[in-house]
Amino acid sequence: MPEGAAGTPEPIARLIEAFHKLPGVGPKSAQRLAYYILRAPEQEAAALAGAIQDVKSRIKLCSVCLNITESDPCSYCQDPRRDGSAVCVVEQPLDILALERAGAFRGRYHVLHGVLNPMDGIGPEHLHIRELLERLRDGEVKEVIMATNPSLEGEATAMYIQRLVSPLGVRVTRLARGLPSGADLEYTDDVTLARALEGRQEI
Amino acid sequence: MAERPRVYKTEGIILRRRNIGEADSIFTVYSKEFGKFDAVARGVRKARSHMRGHLEPLTRSRLMVARGRTLDVFTQAETVAPYRAIREDLERGAEAMYCAELVDRFAGEHIEHPGLYELILDVLDALETGLAAHVVRFFEMQILSLMGYELQLAACAVCAGRLPEEETLLSPVAGGLVCAACRATAGVGRLVSVRAVKVLRFARTTDVTGFAALRVDAELAAELHRAMTEMIRYLLDRELGSGQFVDEVNRMGRAEAKAGEAGVQLGQTT
């Protein structure tokens, strides 16, 4: 129970408790937010409550790519102008937004909703890998692009999926690794520098 | 162990990462001078973070850390060994993650475990240079000894009697091998072959390269793996997630080998 909850009317205490559960919100912030809502105009509070309810009732996972969506299949999976022969595999729905912002990919996506992290008990069965393999059955997809993060966990996930997908005769590629724009060579780690050198290009 | 100064320098192996807030992560490190500790790296998830690649799990890094009120904070990090071959190979990566999880589970925070740091480097170097994966059994035997769980392999762990050269019970409860007469008192365990007992004994007297040079066939490797997994599961009272992942990856490897064989046979008959 957050600090000072004794003597607080029950509805406020409940709201404080609810805010306290949100990531990054401590007991004091939870109190501040709750008292803000208490003082806020009726319609502002109702809008917040409505938005929370809508997000839970109207947003679902796309049955094809598992992206979060309001319509099933999602807009990327429905778009006939997108190239169905390339599927880009990402960890989180937010990664799709990042790739779309970059604007360089016109294929389809697949969201794993996580990354292999055996030490924290996240094994392959916790990710949407089975759905990906299912998608590859009809032979339309010719290339799977592994766009997991270039971290230990992301690399392990990419290698694991590659081992499952390659036998199906589908080409598996991995996003290149190198220097981010604005980086300092001096501070760059050895693996990134080595890969950047290996992937150098003529200018 | 020496009290940590306000700002301290050490060398360590990054064991694991937990993301917090917008762009921060907490890393668990096993360090040479200060044992296991947690510290936070601010802004490390941003693309331009200077410490980013130097704090990847399974990296050996030189670290500068400032003592904080609740949590220490990394101020500088520089890679000593990136263990690239480990992170670019699924099997070796899985074994290395398993070793890191063992360290994380067994080592106490801010407690000195003499010899453990060198042992971790030994096993990571061995996996990096492509020595046989059974070096992980050496690592398990050694870490058990360092943590005070040295297995009794020379005589019966219950009656201290002589052990005949035959299949013998390895009992987690008794903490070692148990002779036939004491089996009833030693609780559950697993019968291990004479070959396996010899390998386990050898792990105590040799170093990592000596152990890696042992020729261990698939059957013996599987037996040793099962026996040690059960021992560790009993001692830690939990299943290790990374251990299950190692099994999963090995299963996949065996299935691929089988498919490859079938393909070759098919090729021969046509």
Chai-1 contact restraints between the chains, C-beta under 6 A:
chainA,res_idxA,chainB,res_idxB,connection_type,confidence,min_distance_angstrom,max_distance_angstrom,comment,restraint_id
A,G24,B,G21,contact,1.0,0.0,6.0,A-B,restraint_1
A,P118,B,M97,contact,1.0,0.0,6.0,A-B,restraint_2
A,P118,B,G241,contact,1.0,0.0,6.0,A-B,restraint_3
A,P118,B,S242,contact,1.0,0.0,6.0,A-B,restraint_4
A,P118,B,F245,contact,1.0,0.0,6.0,A-B,restraint_5
A,M119,B,R16,contact,1.0,0.0,6.0,A-B,restraint_6
A,M119,B,E101,contact,1.0,0.0,6.0,A-B,restraint_7
A,M119,B,G241,contact,1.0,0.0,6.0,A-B,restraint_8
A,M119,B,S242,contact,1.0,0.0,6.0,A-B,restraint_9
A,G121,B,G241,contact,1.0,0.0,6.0,A-B,restraint_10
A,G123,B,F245,contact,1.0,0.0,6.0,A-B,restraint_11
A,L152,B,E56,contact,1.0,0.0,6.0,A-B,restraint_12
A,L152,B,P57,contact,1.0,0.0,6.0,A-B,restraint_13
A,L152,B,L58,contact,1.0,0.0,6.0,A-B,restraint_14
A,L152,B,R87,contact,1.0,0.0,6.0,A-B,restraint_15
A,E155,B,R87,contact,1.0,0.0,6.0,A-B,restraint_16
A,A156,B,G93,contact,1.0,0.0,6.0,A-B,restraint_17
A,M159,B,L90,contact,1.0,0.0,6.0,A-B,restraint_18
A,R163,B,M252,contact,1.0,0.0,6.0,A-B,restraint_19
A,P180,B,A47,contact,1.0,0.0,6.0,A-B,restraint_20
A,G182,B,R48,contact,1.0,0.0,6.0,A-B,restraint_21
A,Y187,B,H50,contact,1.0,0.0,6.0,A-B,restraint_22
A,D189,B,G53,contact,1.0,0.0,6.0,A-B,restraint_23
A,D189,B,H54,contact,1.0,0.0,6.0,A-B,restraint_24
A,D189,B,T79,contact,1.0,0.0,6.0,A-B,restraint_25
A,D190,B,T79,contact,1.0,0.0,6.0,A-B,restraint_26
A,D190,B,P82,contact,1.0,0.0,6.0,A-B,restraint_27
A,V191,B,P82,contact,1.0,0.0,6.0,A-B,restraint_28
A,V191,B,R84,contact,1.0,0.0,6.0,A-B,restraint_29
A,T192,B,G53,contact,1.0,0.0,6.0,A-B,restraint_30
